[in-house]
Amino acid sequence: MTDKRTDLKAWDRIIIGIDPGTNVMGYGILGVRGRTPAMIAMGVIELHRTDSHYLRLRHIYDRVLSLVEGFLPDEMAIEAPFFGKNVQSMLKLGRAQGVAMAAALSRDIPIAEYEPRKIKQAITGSGAASKEQVREMLRRQLSIPADAIPPQLDSTDALGAALCHFYESQRPSVEKGCRSWKDFIAKNPDKVKGL
């Protein structure tokens, strides 16, 4: 675990990112001051020490709750499971994600979910980027020393989810249901009157 914990009150906002897994679950803690994000901590939760899937779920809940209580995040960003061919693996991964979400919800933390391609696009500019490219771009964008990054890519995937959420929250809000400016103007004539 890499941890540069500082006084948590110094941050305007804290986002916890989670990369769900049934063998290894990654987490990343992102602090925001003004419009500047910085890595506070990142690491992994090792789950392969027990054969019981149910005990792994309990361990996920306990560890994510511990992270939530330790870092007091304002929001959670979690990577959505991608659809694979193995239904049993998808079911287990979905359970792991749900348990991590339940830990955050137990402390009233709002959750945002992002597809892996969306996270890669936000960090690297390409939805087809490799995990290694995501790690390197995070290192550069957040000025993280190379020796401060854990070897497991799950940790940088989780930090990527948190940074993706930060970027998404900085975008100007768009009226729901509008597909273009023409559509926005048609649906909101009172907002553009006189322009």
C-alpha positions in Angstrom: 0.0 0.0 0.0 1.2 3.4 -0.9 0.0 6.1 1.5 0.7 9.8 1.5 -2.0 10.6 4.0 -2.0 14.1 5.1 -4.5 16.1 7.2 -7.8 15.0 5.5 -9.3 18.4 6.2 -6.8 20.0 3.8 -8.7 18.5 0.9 -11.8 20.1 -0.6 -13.0 16.7 -1.8 -11.8 13.1 -1.5 -12.8 10.4 -4.0 -12.2 6.7 -3.4 -11.8 4.6 -6.5 -12.4 0.8 -6.5 -11.4 -1.8 -9.1 -13.5 -4.8 -8.0 -12.0 -8.2 -8.1 -12.5 -11.6 -6.4 -8.7 -12.4 -6.1 -7.3 -8.9 -5.8 -9.3 -5.7 -5.4 -7.6 -2.4 -6.1 -8.3 0.9 -4.4 -7.1 4.5 -5.0 -7.7 7.6 -2.9 -7.7 10.9 -4.7 -7.7 14.2 -3.0 -8.8 17.4 -4.7 -7.8 21.0 -3.7 -9.6 23.5 -5.9 -9.3 22.0 -9.4 -6.1 20.1 -8.7 -6.3 16.3 -8.0 -3.5 14.4 -6.2 -3.0 10.8 -5.1 -3.4 10.3 -1.3 -3.1 6.5 -1.3 -3.4 3.4 -3.4 -3.0 -0.3 -2.9 -4.7 -3.7 -3.2 -6.8 -5.9 -1.0 -5.5 -9.5 -1.3 -8.4 -12.0 -1.4 -6.9 -15.3 -2.6 -5.8 -16.4 0.9 -9.2 -18.0 1.5 -11.1 -20.5 -0.7 -14.5 -19.4 0.5 -16.1 -16.9 -1.9 -18.4 -15.8 1.0 -15.6 -15.1 3.3 -13.9 -13.1 0.5 -17.1 -11.0 0.3 -17.0 -10.3 4.0 -13.3 -9.4 3.8 -14.1 -7.0 0.9 -16.9 -5.3 2.9 -14.7 -5.0 6.0 -11.7 -3.6 4.2 -13.6 -1.1 2.0 -15.5 0.1 5.1 -12.1 0.5 6.8 -10.9 2.6 3.9 -14.0 4.7 4.0 -13.7 5.3 7.7 -10.0 6.0 7.4 -10.0 8.4 4.5 -13.6 9.8 4.8 -14.2 10.1 1.0 -17.0 12.3 -0.3 -17.7 10.0 -3.3 -16.9 6.6 -4.6 -16.0 5.8 -8.3 -16.1 2.1 -9.1 -15.2 0.3 -12.3 -18.2 -1.5 -13.8 -17.5 -5.2 -14.6 -17.0 -5.9 -18.2 -19.1 -8.7 -19.8 -17.1 -11.9 -20.4 -18.0 -15.3 -21.6 -17.8 -17.0 -18.2 -21.1 -16.4 -16.4 -19.8 -17.7 -13.0 -16.9 -15.3 -13.1 -19.2 -12.4 -13.9 -21.6 -13.4 -11.1 -18.7 -13.4 -8.5 -17.3 -10.1 -9.8 -20.7 -8.5 -9.6 -21.1 -9.7 -6.0 -17.7 -8.3 -5.1 -18.7 -4.9 -6.7 -22.0 -5.0 -4.8 -20.4 -5.6 -1.5 -17.9 -2.8 -2.0 -20.8 -0.5 -3.0 -22.7 -1.6 0.1 -19.8 -0.6 2.4 -19.8 2.9 0.9 -23.6 3.2 1.0 -23.6 2.2 4.7 -21.8 5.6 5.2 -24.0 7.5 2.8 -21.3 7.9 0.2 -22.6 8.5 -3.4 -21.4 6.1 -6.0 -20.6 6.6 -9.7 -19.9 3.7 -12.0 -17.7 3.8 -15.0 -17.0 1.2 -17.8 -13.3 0.3 -18.2 -13.2 1.9 -21.7 -14.5 5.2 -20.3 -11.8 5.2 -17.6 -9.1 4.5 -20.1 -10.4 7.2 -22.5 -10.5 9.8 -19.6 -6.9 9.0 -18.5 -5.1 8.2 -21.8 -7.3 9.5 -24.5 -7.9 6.0 -25.9 -10.5 3.5 -24.7 -8.3 0.7 -26.0 -5.3 1.7 -23.9 -3.4 -1.0 -21.9 -3.4 -1.1 -18.1 0.3 -0.2 -18.3 -0.5 2.9 -20.3 -3.1 3.9 -17.8 -0.5 3.4 -15.0 2.1 5.6 -16.8 -0.4 8.4 -17.6 -1.6 8.4 -14.0 2.0 8.6 -12.8 2.6 11.6 -15.1 -0.7 13.4 -14.6 -0.6 13.1 -10.8 3.2 13.5 -10.5 3.6 10.2 -8.6 7.1 8.9 -8.2 7.6 5.5 -10.0 8.7 3.8 -6.8 5.4 4.9 -5.1 3.3 2.9 -7.4 2.4 -0.7 -6.3 3.3 -3.4 -8.9 -0.3 -4.6 -9.1 -2.2 -2.9 -11.9 -5.5 -3.2 -9.9 -4.3 -0.2 -7.7 -3.8 2.1 -10.7 -7.0 0.9 -12.3 -8.8 2.0 -9.1 -7.0 5.4 -9.0 -7.9 5.7 -12.7 -11.6 5.3 -11.8 -11.3 8.1 -9.1 -9.5 10.4 -11.6 -12.1 9.6 -14.3 -14.8 10.6 -11.8 -13.0 13.9 -11.0 -12.7 14.7 -14.7 -16.4 13.9 -15.3 -17.5 16.1 -12.4 -15.5 19.0 -13.8 -17.4 18.9 -17.1 -20.2 21.5 -17.5 -23.6 19.9 -16.8 -25.7 19.2 -19.8 -29.5 19.0 -19.7 -30.6 15.4 -19.6 -32.2 14.2 -22.8 -30.5 16.7 -25.1 -28.5 15.2 -27.9 -27.3 18.4 -29.5 -27.3 22.2 -29.1 -30.3 22.3 -31.5 -32.1 19.8 -29.3 -31.2 21.8 -26.2 -32.6 25.0 -27.7 -35.8 23.3 -28.8 -36.4 21.8 -25.3 -35.3 25.0 -23.4 -36.6 28.1 -25.2 -36.8 30.1 -22.0 -33.0 29.5 -21.3 -32.0 30.9 -24.7 -34.5 33.7 -25.2 -32.9 36.8 -26.4 -29.6 35.2 -27.5 
